[in-house]
Amino acid sequence: MNLFDIYLHLQSLSPICISLISFFFIVFIRDRLALISNEIFYKSIGVVGIPVHELSHFIACLACMPFGYRVQQLQLYKPSDQDTVGYLLYNYKKSLFSPICNLVIGIAPLFGGTFAFILVTKWLMPDVFDYFASSTIVANALNNDLSALYHNLVHLLGLIAFSSTGFIQTLCWLFLSYSLIVFSVPSKADLSQSKLGILYLIIFTLFLSMLLPAAYVDLVEFIIQFNAFYVAIAFLHAMLYLVTLSYCYSMDVLRVR
């Protein structure tokens, strides 16, 4: 396998594109949520997701300390702040590794929020977790079986709606997972600081395909499997967004425009 193995590159490109679509869809949900809801409602939804978001930045920054990164200030959650609900301030010495470190710090909430979602699901909704862990969804994604993938996702909604864990526990899981995933999306500032690192990553991936083809194949498999889980999460939050929109209308918490 080398740089010109077009089939493998196309195989990796497809799940990356689907993941990006899912990612921007969740960005759309978050922005629409901020648009339709009043400030108190929006900040209340982020009571769990925002601290996890900032803590993910913090942990990634600590990991980058050997490259000259230092934490200045961490604010996990401050709903009284008018400008931002949470933030991490840090400084660093510019080096060859700075773009990669900025990328790691910038997208850390995406992985931190997803990991927290998995833990919360295993704790509160073990039947849903077991269904994810069964790799049925992943297998369908690997085989590009979109019809079966759709039926699996519908079945997943059925598991949630008729869960044996109880109504209150299901509601807690819905709130926590919604908060975690919606606010796991990196902000515009996070993405802005990650642009150069993304270019570095693309170049690194191309070299990896030439020098270590086995490692590149493993990377492609990881991207495909992560994509399958992320598409399922995006699908769930599309449903939750409709529920939220209905709630906002019924409870009159829509922001007046």
Secondary structure, DSSP 8 states (H G I E B T S, - for coil): --TT-HHHHHHHHHHHHHHHHHHHHHHHHHHHHHHHB-HHHHHHHHHHHHHHHHHHHHHHHHHTGGGTEEEEEEES--TT-SS-S-EEEEEE---TTHHHHHHHHHHHHHHHHHHHHHHHHHHH-HHHHHHHHTTHHHHHHHTT-HHHHHHHHHHHHHHHHT-TT-HHHHHHHHHHHHHHHHTTS--HHHHHHHHHHHHHHHHHHHHHHHH-HHHHHHHHHHHHHHHHHHHHHHHHHHHHHHHHHHHHHHHT-B---
